[in-house]
Amino acid sequence: MGIQTEYNPDLALRNISEFKKGNRKKEECIPENIKAGQIYEFLKKDQRNYWLEGEIALLEINDGKLSKPVASIIILEVTHFLLNSQLYTKGKYKVIEVFDPNDSKIHFNWVVRIH
């Protein structure tokens, strides 16, 4: 028996409409009117590890497909916990910059932030 852990180079959350429909918790979704400088909470199923020493991309996941980066964030803290025998990862992230969805500029080269 081993420890099942997923390593994520980004944070992928759902569209806020999933929360409004009652399909997801608020922390599983990208906040409405996300703003640079603000701190938000996130929640993901399973045990996940994130890079904590620099900027990573915040992506939107929709029908199993990942968007281009929505924002640049820094993960501030991560906690793993059990709820009803299901493993979860929760934490907090700070938004560094929100990207214009109509901008075609490349903001990350894999996990490296391009300024």
C-alpha positions in Angstrom: 0.0 0.0 0.0 1.4 3.4 -1.0 0.5 7.0 -0.5 -1.4 8.4 -3.4 -0.4 12.0 -4.0 -0.8 14.3 -7.0 1.7 17.0 -7.8 0.1 20.1 -9.4 2.2 22.7 -11.2 -0.9 25.0 -11.2 -4.2 25.5 -9.3 -7.2 24.5 -11.4 -10.6 25.6 -10.1 -14.1 25.6 -11.6 -16.2 28.5 -12.9 -18.2 30.3 -10.2 -21.4 29.2 -12.0 -20.8 25.7 -10.7 -21.2 27.1 -7.1 -24.3 29.1 -8.1 -25.9 26.0 -9.5 -25.2 24.1 -6.3 -22.7 21.7 -8.0 -19.6 22.8 -6.2 -18.5 24.5 -3.0 -17.4 28.2 -3.3 -13.8 27.3 -2.5 -13.7 24.9 -5.5 -14.4 27.8 -7.9 -12.6 30.9 -9.1 -14.0 33.8 -7.2 -16.3 36.2 -9.0 -14.6 39.5 -9.7 -11.2 38.1 -8.7 -8.7 40.9 -7.7 -5.0 41.3 -7.5 -3.7 41.6 -4.0 -6.6 39.6 -2.5 -6.3 36.3 -0.6 -8.8 33.5 -1.4 -9.4 30.0 -0.1 -9.4 26.9 -2.3 -10.6 23.3 -1.9 -9.6 20.2 -4.0 -10.4 16.5 -3.6 -7.5 14.1 -3.0 -4.0 14.8 -1.6 -2.3 17.4 -3.7 1.1 19.1 -3.5 1.7 22.6 -4.9 4.9 24.6 -5.3 5.0 27.2 -2.5 8.1 29.2 -3.4 6.9 31.4 -6.3 4.1 32.3 -8.7 2.0 29.6 -10.3 -0.9 29.8 -12.8 -4.6 29.8 -11.7 -6.5 27.9 -14.4 -10.2 27.3 -14.9 -11.3 23.7 -15.4 -14.4 23.1 -17.5 -15.6 19.7 -18.8 -12.1 18.2 -18.0 -10.3 20.9 -20.1 -7.9 23.5 -18.7 -8.1 27.1 -19.7 -5.1 29.4 -20.3 -4.0 31.1 -17.1 -6.7 33.3 -15.5 -4.2 34.8 -13.0 -0.8 34.5 -11.4 -1.0 33.4 -7.8 1.1 32.4 -4.8 0.0 29.5 -2.7 0.3 30.7 1.0 -0.7 27.6 2.8 -2.0 24.0 2.2 -3.6 21.5 4.5 -4.6 17.9 3.9 -7.6 16.5 5.8 -10.2 13.7 5.9 -13.9 14.4 5.6 -16.3 11.4 5.7 -13.3 9.2 4.7 -12.6 11.3 1.7 -9.2 13.0 1.4 -9.1 16.7 0.6 -6.6 19.5 0.1 -7.5 23.0 1.2 -5.5 26.2 1.4 -5.1 29.9 0.7 -3.7 31.7 -2.3 -2.8 35.4 -3.0 -3.6 36.8 -6.4 -0.6 38.6 -7.9 -2.0 39.6 -11.3 -5.3 38.9 -13.1 -5.0 38.4 -16.8 -7.3 39.9 -19.5 -9.1 36.9 -21.1 -8.9 38.6 -24.5 -5.1 39.1 -24.2 -3.1 36.7 -26.4 0.1 37.3 -24.4 1.8 34.2 -22.9 2.1 34.6 -19.2 3.7 31.2 -18.3 6.2 28.9 -20.0 5.1 25.7 -18.3 5.6 26.7 -14.7 7.9 29.7 -15.2 6.2 33.1 -15.0 6.9 35.4 -17.9 6.8 39.1 -17.1 
